[in-house]
């Protein structure tokens, strides 16, 4: 049987954009949850006399993102960590 015709580019674009919108909604929700957890750890550590930042923990996280997503993943991890870090203390 002949191969079915490929989908029209305009259909690919609208379908994949709908998928991207759904994924972004989930990512934003997960980042909100991650922010809460990160702030709770930072509060606990600073209230116990520690600092805001734990460089060795950050490196483990950055390496995980890089293993799955390459250098772009490492950039994302660094951006997330910096964005959710509280003010320097
Ligand atoms: O795991 C910690 O110790 C945290 O404070 C959380 C977190 C993070 O957002 O993942 C934030 C700041 C630290 O530098 C390391 C990691």
PDB file of the backbone (N, CA, C, O) and the ligand in Angstrom, with CONECT records:
HET    LIG  A 101      16
ATOM      1  N   UNK A   1       0.856  -1.200   0.000  1.00  0.00           N
ATOM      2  CA  UNK A   1       0.000   0.000   0.000  1.00  0.00           C
ATOM      3  C   UNK A   1       0.885   1.240   0.000  1.00  0.00           C
ATOM      4  O   UNK A   1       1.938   1.255   0.638  1.00  0.00           O
ATOM      5  N   UNK A   2       0.471   2.255  -0.696  1.00  0.00           N
ATOM      6  CA  UNK A   2       1.275   3.484  -0.709  1.00  0.00           C
ATOM      7  C   UNK A   2       1.293   4.140   0.662  1.00  0.00           C
ATOM      8  O   UNK A   2       0.339   4.045   1.436  1.00  0.00           O
ATOM      9  N   UNK A   3       2.407   4.807   0.939  1.00  0.00           N
ATOM     10  CA  UNK A   3       2.515   5.507   2.226  1.00  0.00           C
ATOM     11  C   UNK A   3       1.478   6.626   2.271  1.00  0.00           C
ATOM     12  O   UNK A   3       1.193   7.256   1.253  1.00  0.00           O
ATOM     13  N   UNK A   4       0.911   6.872   3.467  1.00  0.00           N
ATOM     14  CA  UNK A   4      -0.048   7.985   3.575  1.00  0.00           C
ATOM     15  C   UNK A   4       0.678   9.306   3.327  1.00  0.00           C
ATOM     16  O   UNK A   4       1.873   9.418   3.598  1.00  0.00           O
ATOM     17  N   UNK A   5      -0.027  10.289   2.822  1.00  0.00           N
ATOM     18  CA  UNK A   5       0.625  11.580   2.584  1.00  0.00           C
ATOM     19  C   UNK A   5       1.075  12.190   3.902  1.00  0.00           C
ATOM     20  O   UNK A   5       0.402  12.017   4.918  1.00  0.00           O
ATOM     21  N   UNK A   6       2.198  12.901   3.909  1.00  0.00           N
ATOM     22  CA  UNK A   6       2.639  13.541   5.159  1.00  0.00           C
ATOM     23  C   UNK A   6       1.645  14.618   5.569  1.00  0.00           C
ATOM     24  O   UNK A   6       0.974  15.208   4.723  1.00  0.00           O
ATOM     25  N   UNK A   7       1.555  14.870   6.872  1.00  0.00           N
ATOM     26  CA  UNK A   7       0.627  15.916   7.319  1.00  0.00           C
ATOM     27  C   UNK A   7       1.069  17.281   6.790  1.00  0.00           C
ATOM     28  O   UNK A   7       2.254  17.528   6.568  1.00  0.00           O
ATOM     29  N   UNK A   8       0.105  18.139   6.600  1.00  0.00           N
ATOM     30  CA  UNK A   8       0.429  19.502   6.141  1.00  0.00           C
ATOM     31  C   UNK A   8       1.268  20.205   7.206  1.00  0.00           C
ATOM     32  O   UNK A   8       1.002  20.045   8.397  1.00  0.00           O
ATOM     33  N   UNK A   9       2.271  20.976   6.803  1.00  0.00           N
ATOM     34  CA  UNK A   9       3.089  21.704   7.788  1.00  0.00           C
ATOM     35  C   UNK A   9       2.247  22.523   8.765  1.00  0.00           C
ATOM     36  O   UNK A   9       2.573  22.594   9.950  1.00  0.00           O
ATOM     37  N   UNK A  10       1.184  23.134   8.290  1.00  0.00           N
ATOM     38  CA  UNK A  10       0.378  23.956   9.202  1.00  0.00           C
ATOM     39  C   UNK A  10      -0.276  23.095  10.280  1.00  0.00           C
ATOM     40  O   UNK A  10      -0.486  23.555  11.402  1.00  0.00           O
ATOM     41  N   UNK A  11      -0.603  21.822   9.935  1.00  0.00           N
ATOM     42  CA  UNK A  11      -1.167  20.922  10.957  1.00  0.00           C
ATOM     43  C   UNK A  11      -0.098  20.507  11.965  1.00  0.00           C
ATOM     44  O   UNK A  11      -0.357  20.440  13.167  1.00  0.00           O
ATOM     45  N   UNK A  12       1.116  20.226  11.458  1.00  0.00           N
ATOM     46  CA  UNK A  12       2.212  19.871  12.383  1.00  0.00           C
ATOM     47  C   UNK A  12       2.444  21.014  13.362  1.00  0.00           C
ATOM     48  O   UNK A  12       2.576  20.800  14.567  1.00  0.00           O
ATOM     49  N   UNK A  13       2.492  22.227  12.828  1.00  0.00           N
ATOM     50  CA  UNK A  13       2.771  23.388  13.681  1.00  0.00           C
ATOM     51  C   UNK A  13       1.689  23.552  14.741  1.00  0.00           C
ATOM     52  O   UNK A  13       2.013  23.732  15.915  1.00  0.00           O
ATOM     53  N   UNK A  14       0.428  23.496  14.366  1.00  0.00           N
ATOM     54  CA  UNK A  14      -0.615  23.739  15.374  1.00  0.00           C
ATOM     55  C   UNK A  14      -0.688  22.593  16.379  1.00  0.00           C
ATOM     56  O   UNK A  14      -0.912  22.827  17.567  1.00  0.00           O
ATOM     57  N   UNK A  15      -0.498  21.334  15.908  1.00  0.00           N
ATOM     58  CA  UNK A  15      -0.535  20.206  16.859  1.00  0.00           C
ATOM     59  C   UNK A  15       0.642  20.269  17.826  1.00  0.00           C
ATOM     60  O   UNK A  15       0.473  20.088  19.032  1.00  0.00           O
ATOM     61  N   UNK A  16       1.824  20.525  17.296  1.00  0.00           N
ATOM     62  CA  UNK A  16       2.999  20.525  18.173  1.00  0.00           C
ATOM     63  C   UNK A  16       3.012  21.742  19.093  1.00  0.00           C
ATOM     64  O   UNK A  16       3.531  21.674  20.208  1.00  0.00           O
ATOM     65  N   UNK A  17       2.443  22.856  18.628  1.00  0.00           N
ATOM     66  CA  UNK A  17       2.349  24.008  19.531  1.00  0.00           C
ATOM     67  C   UNK A  17       1.385  23.731  20.674  1.00  0.00           C
ATOM     68  O   UNK A  17       1.613  24.184  21.796  1.00  0.00           O
ATOM     69  N   UNK A  18       0.322  23.001  20.411  1.00  0.00           N
ATOM     70  CA  UNK A  18      -0.603  22.637  21.496  1.00  0.00           C
ATOM     71  C   UNK A  18       0.123  21.750  22.507  1.00  0.00           C
ATOM     72  O   UNK A  18      -0.044  21.899  23.718  1.00  0.00           O
ATOM     73  N   UNK A  19       0.937  20.821  21.984  1.00  0.00           N
ATOM     74  CA  UNK A  19       1.719  19.946  22.873  1.00  0.00           C
ATOM     75  C   UNK A  19       2.711  20.770  23.697  1.00  0.00           C
ATOM     76  O   UNK A  19       2.858  20.554  24.900  1.00  0.00           O
ATOM     77  N   UNK A  20       3.387  21.711  23.042  1.00  0.00           N
ATOM     78  CA  UNK A  20       4.352  22.567  23.746  1.00  0.00           C
ATOM     79  C   UNK A  20       3.648  23.388  24.833  1.00  0.00           C
ATOM     80  O   UNK A  20       4.165  23.523  25.942  1.00  0.00           O
ATOM     81  N   UNK A  21       2.469  23.934  24.514  1.00  0.00           N
ATOM     82  CA  UNK A  21       1.728  24.720  25.516  1.00  0.00           C
ATOM     83  C   UNK A  21       1.385  23.857  26.731  1.00  0.00           C
ATOM     84  O   UNK A  21       1.468  24.320  27.869  1.00  0.00           O
ATOM     85  N   UNK A  22       0.998  22.600  26.488  1.00  0.00           N
ATOM     86  CA  UNK A  22       0.659  21.712  27.604  1.00  0.00           C
ATOM     87  C   UNK A  22       1.913  21.378  28.417  1.00  0.00           C
ATOM     88  O   UNK A  22       1.874  21.375  29.647  1.00  0.00           O
ATOM     89  N   UNK A  23       3.014  21.100  27.736  1.00  0.00           N
ATOM     90  CA  UNK A  23       4.261  20.802  28.445  1.00  0.00           C
ATOM     91  C   UNK A  23       4.730  22.012  29.251  1.00  0.00           C
ATOM     92  O   UNK A  23       5.170  21.859  30.391  1.00  0.00           O
ATOM     93  N   UNK A  24       4.642  23.213  28.675  1.00  0.00           N
ATOM     94  CA  UNK A  24       5.061  24.412  29.409  1.00  0.00           C
ATOM     95  C   UNK A  24       4.200  24.619  30.653  1.00  0.00           C
ATOM     96  O   UNK A  24       4.708  25.018  31.701  1.00  0.00           O
ATOM     97  N   UNK A  25       2.911  24.350  30.542  1.00  0.00           N
ATOM     98  CA  UNK A  25       2.035  24.480  31.708  1.00  0.00           C
ATOM     99  C   UNK A  25       2.504  23.539  32.817  1.00  0.00           C
ATOM    100  O   UNK A  25       2.567  23.927  33.983  1.00  0.00           O
ATOM    101  N   UNK A  26       2.831  22.305  32.446  1.00  0.00           N
ATOM    102  CA  UNK A  26       3.304  21.342  33.452  1.00  0.00           C
ATOM    103  C   UNK A  26       4.663  21.765  34.024  1.00  0.00           C
ATOM    104  O   UNK A  26       4.893  21.669  35.230  1.00  0.00           O
ATOM    105  N   UNK A  27       5.560  22.234  33.147  1.00  0.00           N
ATOM    106  CA  UNK A  27       6.893  22.655  33.615  1.00  0.00           C
ATOM    107  C   UNK A  27       6.766  23.818  34.595  1.00  0.00           C
ATOM    108  O   UNK A  27       7.433  23.836  35.630  1.00  0.00           O
ATOM    109  N   UNK A  28       5.904  24.796  34.267  1.00  0.00           N
ATOM    110  CA  UNK A  28       5.722  25.958  35.146  1.00  0.00           C
ATOM    111  C   UNK A  28       5.175  25.521  36.498  1.00  0.00           C
ATOM    112  O   UNK A  28       5.606  26.015  37.541  1.00  0.00           O
ATOM    113  N   UNK A  29       4.217  24.585  36.474  1.00  0.00           N
ATOM    114  CA  UNK A  29       3.662  24.093  37.741  1.00  0.00           C
ATOM    115  C   UNK A  29       4.741  23.373  38.556  1.00  0.00           C
ATOM    116  O   UNK A  29       4.853  23.576  39.765  1.00  0.00           O
ATOM    117  N   UNK A  30       5.530  22.534  37.887  1.00  0.00           N
ATOM    118  CA  UNK A  30       6.596  21.810  38.589  1.00  0.00           C
ATOM    119  C   UNK A  30       7.659  22.765  39.126  1.00  0.00           C
ATOM    120  O   UNK A  30       8.178  22.569  40.225  1.00  0.00           O
ATOM    121  N   UNK A  31       7.981  23.802  38.345  1.00  0.00           N
ATOM    122  CA  UNK A  31       8.972  24.779  38.827  1.00  0.00           C
ATOM    123  C   UNK A  31       8.446  25.515  40.054  1.00  0.00           C
ATOM    124  O   UNK A  31       9.215  25.828  40.963  1.00  0.00           O
ATOM    125  N   UNK A  32       7.155  25.794  40.092  1.00  0.00           N
ATOM    126  CA  UNK A  32       6.568  26.417  41.276  1.00  0.00           C
ATOM    127  C   UNK A  32       6.720  25.520  42.497  1.00  0.00           C
ATOM    128  O   UNK A  32       7.044  25.995  43.585  1.00  0.00           O
ATOM    129  N   UNK A  33       6.484  24.218  42.315  1.00  0.00           N
ATOM    130  CA  UNK A  33       6.652  23.271  43.420  1.00  0.00           C
ATOM    131  C   UNK A  33       8.127  23.181  43.829  1.00  0.00           C
ATOM    132  O   UNK A  33       8.457  23.116  45.013  1.00  0.00           O
ATOM    133  N   UNK A  34       9.009  23.179  42.807  1.00  0.00           N
ATOM    134  CA  UNK A  34      10.435  23.098  43.105  1.00  0.00           C
ATOM    135  C   UNK A  34      10.911  24.318  43.896  1.00  0.00           C
ATOM    136  O   UNK A  34      11.724  24.212  44.815  1.00  0.00           O
ATOM    137  N   UNK A  35      10.373  25.489  43.505  1.00  0.00           N
ATOM    138  CA  UNK A  35      10.731  26.733  44.205  1.00  0.00           C
ATOM    139  C   UNK A  35      10.363  26.640  45.683  1.00  0.00           C
ATOM    140  O   UNK A  35      11.153  27.027  46.544  1.00  0.00           O
ATOM    141  N   UNK A  36       9.171  26.130  45.981  1.00  0.00           N
ATOM    142  CA  UNK A  36       8.736  25.994  47.381  1.00  0.00           C
ATOM    143  C   UNK A  36       9.676  25.093  48.160  1.00  0.00           C
ATOM    144  O   UNK A  36      10.084  25.417  49.276  1.00  0.00           O
ATOM    145  N   UNK A  37      10.022  23.943  47.555  1.00  0.00           N
ATOM    146  CA  UNK A  37      10.898  22.981  48.248  1.00  0.00           C
ATOM    147  C   UNK A  37      12.286  23.588  48.456  1.00  0.00           C
ATOM    148  O   UNK A  37      12.884  23.441  49.522  1.00  0.00           O
ATOM    149  N   UNK A  38      12.787  24.270  47.426  1.00  0.00           N
ATOM    150  CA  UNK A  38      14.113  24.871  47.525  1.00  0.00           C
ATOM    151  C   UNK A  38      14.151  25.922  48.623  1.00  0.00           C
ATOM    152  O   UNK A  38      15.092  25.980  49.415  1.00  0.00           O
ATOM    153  N   UNK A  39      13.113  26.753  48.659  1.00  0.00           N
ATOM    154  CA  UNK A  39      13.079  27.801  49.691  1.00  0.00           C
ATOM    155  C   UNK A  39      12.978  27.204  51.084  1.00  0.00           C
ATOM    156  O   UNK A  39      13.545  27.747  52.032  1.00  0.00           O
ATOM    157  N   UNK A  40      12.257  26.083  51.221  1.00  0.00           N
ATOM    158  CA  UNK A  40      12.141  25.435  52.536  1.00  0.00           C
ATOM    159  C   UNK A  40      13.499  24.914  52.992  1.00  0.00           C
ATOM    160  O   UNK A  40      13.850  25.046  54.165  1.00  0.00           O
ATOM    161  N   UNK A  41      14.279  24.316  52.065  1.00  0.00           N
ATOM    162  CA  UNK A  41      15.618  23.825  52.428  1.00  0.00           C
ATOM    163  C   UNK A  41      16.510  25.003  52.811  1.00  0.00           C
ATOM    164  O   UNK A  41      17.236  24.939  53.803  1.00  0.00           O
ATOM    165  N   UNK A  42      16.454  26.077  52.025  1.00  0.00           N
ATOM    166  CA  UNK A  42      17.319  27.231  52.299  1.00  0.00           C
ATOM    167  C   UNK A  42      16.961  27.865  53.651  1.00  0.00           C
ATOM    168  O   UNK A  42      17.842  28.253  54.418  1.00  0.00           O
ATOM    169  N   UNK A  43      15.658  27.962  53.927  1.00  0.00           N
ATOM    170  CA  UNK A  43      15.242  28.520  55.224  1.00  0.00           C
ATOM    171  C   UNK A  43      15.761  27.659  56.366  1.00  0.00           C
ATOM    172  O   UNK A  43      16.282  28.180  57.352  1.00  0.00           O
ATOM    173  N   UNK A  44      15.621  26.336  56.236  1.00  0.00           N
ATOM    174  CA  UNK A  44      16.063  25.434  57.304  1.00  0.00           C
ATOM    175  C   UNK A  44      17.568  25.568  57.518  1.00  0.00           C
ATOM    176  O   UNK A  44      18.041  25.612  58.654  1.00  0.00           O
ATOM    177  N   UNK A  45      18.316  25.634  56.411  1.00  0.00           N
ATOM    178  CA  UNK A  45      19.768  25.705  56.547  1.00  0.00           C
ATOM    179  C   UNK A  45      20.209  27.031  57.159  1.00  0.00           C
ATOM    180  O   UNK A  45      21.054  27.055  58.054  1.00  0.00           O
ATOM    181  N   UNK A  46      19.629  28.150  56.670  1.00  0.00           N
ATOM    182  CA  UNK A  46      20.069  29.438  57.213  1.00  0.00           C
ATOM    183  C   UNK A  46      19.638  29.588  58.670  1.00  0.00           C
ATOM    184  O   UNK A  46      20.341  30.215  59.463  1.00  0.00           O
ATOM    185  N   UNK A  47      18.475  29.013  59.031  1.00  0.00           N
ATOM    186  CA  UNK A  47      18.040  29.130  60.432  1.00  0.00           C
ATOM    187  C   UNK A  47      18.943  28.303  61.340  1.00  0.00           C
ATOM    188  O   UNK A  47      19.009  28.545  62.546  1.00  0.00           O
ATOM    189  N   UNK A  48      19.638  27.327  60.760  1.00  0.00           N
ATOM    190  CA  UNK A  48      20.594  26.522  61.545  1.00  0.00           C
ATOM    191  C   UNK A  48      22.003  27.088  61.447  1.00  0.00           C
ATOM    192  O   UNK A  48      22.969  26.447  61.862  1.00  0.00           O
ATOM    193  N   UNK A  49      22.115  28.298  60.892  1.00  0.00           N
ATOM    194  CA  UNK A  49      23.417  28.953  60.853  1.00  0.00           C
ATOM    195  C   UNK A  49      24.212  28.711  59.575  1.00  0.00           C
ATOM    196  O   UNK A  49      25.336  29.197  59.449  1.00  0.00           O
ATOM    197  N   UNK A  50      23.648  27.968  58.627  1.00  0.00           N
ATOM    198  CA  UNK A  50      24.346  27.698  57.368  1.00  0.00           C
ATOM    199  C   UNK A  50      24.121  28.793  56.342  1.00  0.00           C
ATOM    200  O   UNK A  50      23.440  29.784  56.606  1.00  0.00           O
ATOM    201  N   UNK A  51      24.705  28.597  55.166  1.00  0.00           N
ATOM    202  CA  UNK A  51      24.573  29.579  54.094  1.00  0.00           C
ATOM    203  C   UNK A  51      23.421  29.244  53.163  1.00  0.00           C
ATOM    204  O   UNK A  51      22.816  28.176  53.263  1.00  0.00           O
ATOM    205  N   UNK A  52      23.125  30.168  52.255  1.00  0.00           N
ATOM    206  CA  UNK A  52      22.071  29.969  51.273  1.00  0.00           C
ATOM    207  C   UNK A  52      22.420  28.879  50.267  1.00  0.00           C
ATOM    208  O   UNK A  52      21.565  28.109  49.828  1.00  0.00           O
ATOM    209  N   UNK A  53      23.723  28.839  49.911  1.00  0.00           N
ATOM    210  CA  UNK A  53      24.156  28.021  48.780  1.00  0.00           C
ATOM    211  C   UNK A  53      24.902  26.783  49.250  1.00  0.00           C
ATOM    212  O   UNK A  53      25.686  26.838  50.198  1.00  0.00           O
ATOM    213  N   UNK A  54      24.651  25.668  48.580  1.00  0.00           N
ATOM    214  CA  UNK A  54      25.392  24.432  48.809  1.00  0.00           C
ATOM    215  C   UNK A  54      25.995  24.023  47.462  1.00  0.00           C
ATOM    216  O   UNK A  54      25.353  23.322  46.679  1.00  0.00           O
ATOM    217  N   UNK A  55      27.237  24.464  47.193  1.00  0.00           N
ATOM    218  CA  UNK A  55      27.817  24.255  45.855  1.00  0.00           C
ATOM    219  C   UNK A  55      27.914  22.787  45.444  1.00  0.00           C
ATOM    220  O   UNK A  55      27.703  22.469  44.274  1.00  0.00           O
ATOM    221  N   UNK A  56      28.225  21.893  46.371  1.00  0.00           N
ATOM    222  CA  UNK A  56      28.380  20.489  45.966  1.00  0.00           C
ATOM    223  C   UNK A  56      27.028  19.891  45.570  1.00  0.00           C
ATOM    224  O   UNK A  56      26.947  19.106  44.625  1.00  0.00           O
ATOM    225  N   UNK A  57      25.977  20.261  46.286  1.00  0.00           N
ATOM    226  CA  UNK A  57      24.625  19.824  45.919  1.00  0.00           C
ATOM    227  C   UNK A  57      24.235  20.399  44.552  1.00  0.00           C
ATOM    228  O   UNK A  57      23.649  19.699  43.725  1.00  0.00           O
ATOM    229  N   UNK A  58      24.556  21.653  44.323  1.00  0.00           N
ATOM    230  CA  UNK A  58      24.239  22.266  43.022  1.00  0.00           C
ATOM    231  C   UNK A  58      24.953  21.527  41.898  1.00  0.00           C
ATOM    232  O   UNK A  58      24.385  21.324  40.826  1.00  0.00           O
ATOM    233  N   UNK A  59      26.212  21.121  42.143  1.00  0.00           N
ATOM    234  CA  UNK A  59      26.950  20.425  41.082  1.00  0.00           C
ATOM    235  C   UNK A  59      26.313  19.082  40.739  1.00  0.00           C
ATOM    236  O   UNK A  59      26.270  18.694  39.572  1.00  0.00           O
ATOM    237  N   UNK A  60      25.818  18.373  41.753  1.00  0.00           N
ATOM    238  CA  UNK A  60      25.135  17.095  41.495  1.00  0.00           C
ATOM    239  C   UNK A  60      23.912  17.327  40.602  1.00  0.00           C
ATOM    240  O   UNK A  60      23.657  16.560  39.673  1.00  0.00           O
ATOM    241  N   UNK A  61      23.164  18.387  40.893  1.00  0.00           N
ATOM    242  CA  UNK A  61      21.956  18.696  40.112  1.00  0.00           C
ATOM    243  C   UNK A  61      22.334  19.085  38.678  1.00  0.00           C
ATOM    244  O   UNK A  61      21.726  18.604  37.722  1.00  0.00           O
ATOM    245  N   UNK A  62      23.335  19.954  38.535  1.00  0.00           N
ATOM    246  CA  UNK A  62      23.762  20.391  37.199  1.00  0.00           C
ATOM    247  C   UNK A  62      24.212  19.182  36.370  1.00  0.00           C
ATOM    248  O   UNK A  62      23.886  19.083  35.187  1.00  0.00           O
ATOM    249  N   UNK A  63      24.962  18.264  36.992  1.00  0.00           N
ATOM    250  CA  UNK A  63      25.455  17.086  36.265  1.00  0.00           C
ATOM    251  C   UNK A  63      24.310  16.190  35.807  1.00  0.00           C
ATOM    252  O   UNK A  63      24.380  15.597  34.730  1.00  0.00           O
ATOM    253  N   UNK A  64      23.255  16.085  36.618  1.00  0.00           N
ATOM    254  CA  UNK A  64      22.091  15.272  36.213  1.00  0.00           C
ATOM    255  C   UNK A  64      21.423  15.860  34.978  1.00  0.00           C
ATOM    256  O   UNK A  64      21.082  15.135  34.044  1.00  0.00           O
ATOM    257  N   UNK A  65      21.238  17.179  34.977  1.00  0.00           N
ATOM    258  CA  UNK A  65      20.623  17.834  33.820  1.00  0.00           C
ATOM    259  C   UNK A  65      21.512  17.683  32.583  1.00  0.00           C
ATOM    260  O   UNK A  65      21.014  17.464  31.478  1.00  0.00           O
ATOM    261  N   UNK A  66      22.824  17.802  32.773  1.00  0.00           N
ATOM    262  CA  UNK A  66      23.742  17.680  31.637  1.00  0.00           C
ATOM    263  C   UNK A  66      23.727  16.263  31.075  1.00  0.00           C
ATOM    264  O   UNK A  66      23.785  16.076  29.860  1.00  0.00           O
ATOM    265  N   UNK A  67      23.647  15.258  31.962  1.00  0.00           N
ATOM    266  CA  UNK A  67      23.656  13.863  31.501  1.00  0.00           C
ATOM    267  C   UNK A  67      22.474  13.599  30.562  1.00  0.00           C
ATOM    268  O   UNK A  67      22.611  12.859  29.588  1.00  0.00           O
ATOM    269  N   UNK A  68      21.339  14.188  30.845  1.00  0.00           N
ATOM    270  CA  UNK A  68      20.151  13.944  30.025  1.00  0.00           C
ATOM    271  C   UNK A  68      20.029  14.908  28.848  1.00  0.00           C
ATOM    272  O   UNK A  68      19.560  14.523  27.777  1.00  0.00           O
ATOM    273  N   UNK A  69      20.454  16.172  29.041  1.00  0.00           N
ATOM    274  CA  UNK A  69      20.128  17.224  28.066  1.00  0.00           C
ATOM    275  C   UNK A  69      21.342  17.950  27.492  1.00  0.00           C
ATOM    276  O   UNK A  69      21.188  18.903  26.727  1.00  0.00           O
ATOM    277  N   UNK A  70      22.542  17.509  27.853  1.00  0.00           N
ATOM    278  CA  UNK A  70      23.741  18.159  27.314  1.00  0.00           C
ATOM    279  C   UNK A  70      24.001  19.520  27.949  1.00  0.00           C
ATOM    280  O   UNK A  70      23.469  19.849  29.009  1.00  0.00           O
ATOM    281  N   UNK A  71      24.846  20.307  27.258  1.00  0.00           N
ATOM    282  CA  UNK A  71      25.232  21.599  27.829  1.00  0.00           C
ATOM    283  C   UNK A  71      24.025  22.522  28.018  1.00  0.00           C
ATOM    284  O   UNK A  71      23.992  23.313  28.961  1.00  0.00           O
ATOM    285  N   UNK A  72      23.036  22.425  27.127  1.00  0.00           N
ATOM    286  CA  UNK A  72      21.822  23.227  27.304  1.00  0.00           C
ATOM    287  C   UNK A  72      21.127  22.873  28.616  1.00  0.00           C
ATOM    288  O   UNK A  72      20.593  23.748  29.296  1.00  0.00           O
ATOM    289  N   UNK A  73      21.137  21.574  28.972  1.00  0.00           N
ATOM    290  CA  UNK A  73      20.544  21.145  30.237  1.00  0.00           C
ATOM    291  C   UNK A  73      21.285  21.725  31.423  1.00  0.00           C
ATOM    292  O   UNK A  73      20.676  22.160  32.401  1.00  0.00           O
ATOM    293  N   UNK A  74      22.623  21.729  31.327  1.00  0.00           N
ATOM    294  CA  UNK A  74      23.410  22.312  32.412  1.00  0.00           C
ATOM    295  C   UNK A  74      23.088  23.799  32.569  1.00  0.00           C
ATOM    296  O   UNK A  74      23.018  24.312  33.685  1.00  0.00           O
ATOM    297  N   UNK A  75      22.893  24.486  31.434  1.00  0.00           N
ATOM    298  CA  UNK A  75      22.527  25.914  31.494  1.00  0.00           C
ATOM    299  C   UNK A  75      21.178  26.097  32.184  1.00  0.00           C
ATOM    300  O   UNK A  75      21.001  27.011  32.990  1.00  0.00           O
ATOM    301  N   UNK A  76      20.224  25.212  31.858  1.00  0.00           N
ATOM    302  CA  UNK A  76      18.904  25.301  32.484  1.00  0.00           C
ATOM    303  C   UNK A  76      19.022  25.104  33.988  1.00  0.00           C
ATOM    304  O   UNK A  76      18.430  25.852  34.766  1.00  0.00           O
ATOM    305  N   UNK A  77      19.799  24.079  34.402  1.00  0.00           N
ATOM    306  CA  UNK A  77      19.951  23.808  35.836  1.00  0.00           C
ATOM    307  C   UNK A  77      20.528  25.029  36.547  1.00  0.00           C
ATOM    308  O   UNK A  77      20.055  25.416  37.616  1.00  0.00           O
ATOM    309  N   UNK A  78      21.557  25.635  35.945  1.00  0.00           N
ATOM    310  CA  UNK A  78      22.173  26.809  36.580  1.00  0.00           C
ATOM    311  C   UNK A  78      21.178  27.960  36.677  1.00  0.00           C
ATOM    312  O   UNK A  78      21.130  28.664  37.686  1.00  0.00           O
ATOM    313  N   UNK A  79      20.385  28.146  35.626  1.00  0.00           N
ATOM    314  CA  UNK A  79      19.403  29.238  35.645  1.00  0.00           C
ATOM    315  C   UNK A  79      18.342  29.001  36.721  1.00  0.00           C
ATOM    316  O   UNK A  79      17.950  29.927  37.430  1.00  0.00           O
ATOM    317  N   UNK A  80      17.879  27.745  36.836  1.00  0.00           N
ATOM    318  CA  UNK A  80      16.859  27.429  37.848  1.00  0.00           C
ATOM    319  C   UNK A  80      17.428  27.633  39.244  1.00  0.00           C
ATOM    320  O   UNK A  80      16.791  28.244  40.101  1.00  0.00           O
ATOM    321  N   UNK A  81      18.635  27.115  39.465  1.00  0.00           N
ATOM    322  CA  UNK A  81      19.236  27.238  40.798  1.00  0.00           C
ATOM    323  C   UNK A  81      19.418  28.707  41.174  1.00  0.00           C
ATOM    324  O   UNK A  81      19.134  29.108  42.303  1.00  0.00           O
ATOM    325  N   UNK A  82      19.898  29.505  40.213  1.00  0.00           N
ATOM    326  CA  UNK A  82      20.125  30.911  40.522  1.00  0.00           C
ATOM    327  C   UNK A  82      18.805  31.650  40.733  1.00  0.00           C
ATOM    328  O   UNK A  82      18.695  32.497  41.620  1.00  0.00           O
ATOM    329  N   UNK A  83      17.818  31.329  39.923  1.00  0.00           N
ATOM    330  CA  UNK A  83      16.536  32.034  40.013  1.00  0.00           C
ATOM    331  C   UNK A  83      15.854  31.800  41.357  1.00  0.00           C
ATOM    332  O   UNK A  83      15.178  32.687  41.877  1.00  0.00           O
ATOM    333  N   UNK A  84      16.033  30.594  41.922  1.00  0.00           N
ATOM    334  CA  UNK A  84      15.303  30.239  43.136  1.00  0.00           C
ATOM    335  C   UNK A  84      16.135  30.375  44.394  1.00  0.00           C
ATOM    336  O   UNK A  84      15.673  30.075  45.495  1.00  0.00           O
ATOM    337  N   UNK A  85      17.357  30.827  44.223  1.00  0.00           N
ATOM    338  CA  UNK A  85      18.199  31.062  45.386  1.00  0.00           C
ATOM    339  C   UNK A  85      17.728  32.346  46.057  1.00  0.00           C
ATOM    340  O   UNK A  85      17.435  33.337  45.387  1.00  0.00           O
ATOM    341  N   UNK A  86      17.658  32.319  47.354  1.00  0.00           N
ATOM    342  CA  UNK A  86      17.262  33.526  48.065  1.00  0.00           C
ATOM    343  C   UNK A  86      18.352  34.573  47.971  1.00  0.00           C
ATOM    344  O   UNK A  86      19.418  34.310  47.416  1.00  0.00           O
ATOM    345  N   UNK A  87      18.097  35.762  48.507  1.00  0.00           N
ATOM    346  CA  UNK A  87      19.117  36.796  48.501  1.00  0.00           C
ATOM    347  C   UNK A  87      20.357  36.321  49.244  1.00  0.00           C
ATOM    348  O   UNK A  87      20.267  35.566  50.212  1.00  0.00           O
ATOM    349  N   UNK A  88      21.512  36.773  48.776  1.00  0.00           N
ATOM    350  CA  UNK A  88      22.771  36.379  49.422  1.00  0.00           C
ATOM    351  C   UNK A  88      22.701  36.690  50.910  1.00  0.00           C
ATOM    352  O   UNK A  88      22.199  37.741  51.307  1.00  0.00           O
ATOM    353  N   UNK A  89      23.200  35.784  51.723  1.00  0.00           N
ATOM    354  CA  UNK A  89      23.132  36.022  53.164  1.00  0.00           C
ATOM    355  C   UNK A  89      24.525  35.912  53.772  1.00  0.00           C
ATOM    356  O   UNK A  89      24.686  36.080  54.981  1.00  0.00           O
TER     357      UNK A  89
HETATM  358  O1  LIG A 101      19.460  21.272  48.393  1.00  0.00           O
HETATM  359  C1  LIG A 101      19.736  22.327  48.963  1.00  0.00           C
HETATM  360  O2  LIG A 101      20.610  22.368  49.856  1.00  0.00           O
HETATM  361  C2  LIG A 101      19.018  23.569  48.634  1.00  0.00           C
HETATM  362  O3  LIG A 101      19.199  24.583  49.284  1.00  0.00           O
HETATM  363  C3  LIG A 101      18.142  23.575  47.421  1.00  0.00           C
HETATM  364  C4  LIG A 101      18.893  24.120  46.210  1.00  0.00           C
HETATM  365  C5  LIG A 101      18.002  23.813  44.971  1.00  0.00           C
HETATM  366  O4  LIG A 101      17.255  24.707  44.547  1.00  0.00           O
HETATM  367  O5  LIG A 101      18.042  22.661  44.504  1.00  0.00           O
HETATM  368  C6  LIG A 101      19.095  25.582  46.369  1.00  0.00           C
HETATM  369  C7  LIG A 101      20.272  26.128  46.801  1.00  0.00           C
HETATM  370  C8  LIG A 101      21.464  25.322  47.058  1.00  0.00           C
HETATM  371  O6  LIG A 101      22.625  25.976  46.623  1.00  0.00           O
HETATM  372  C9  LIG A 101      21.359  23.957  46.497  1.00  0.00           C
HETATM  373  C10 LIG A 101      20.195  23.420  46.057  1.00  0.00           C
CONECT  358  359
CONECT  359  358  360  361
CONECT  360  359
CONECT  361  359  362  363
CONECT  362  361
CONECT  363  361  364
CONECT  364  363  365  368  373
CONECT  365  364  366  367
CONECT  366  365
CONECT  367  365
CONECT  368  364  369
CONECT  369  368  370
CONECT  370  369  371  372
CONECT  371  370
CONECT  372  370  373
CONECT  373  364  372
END
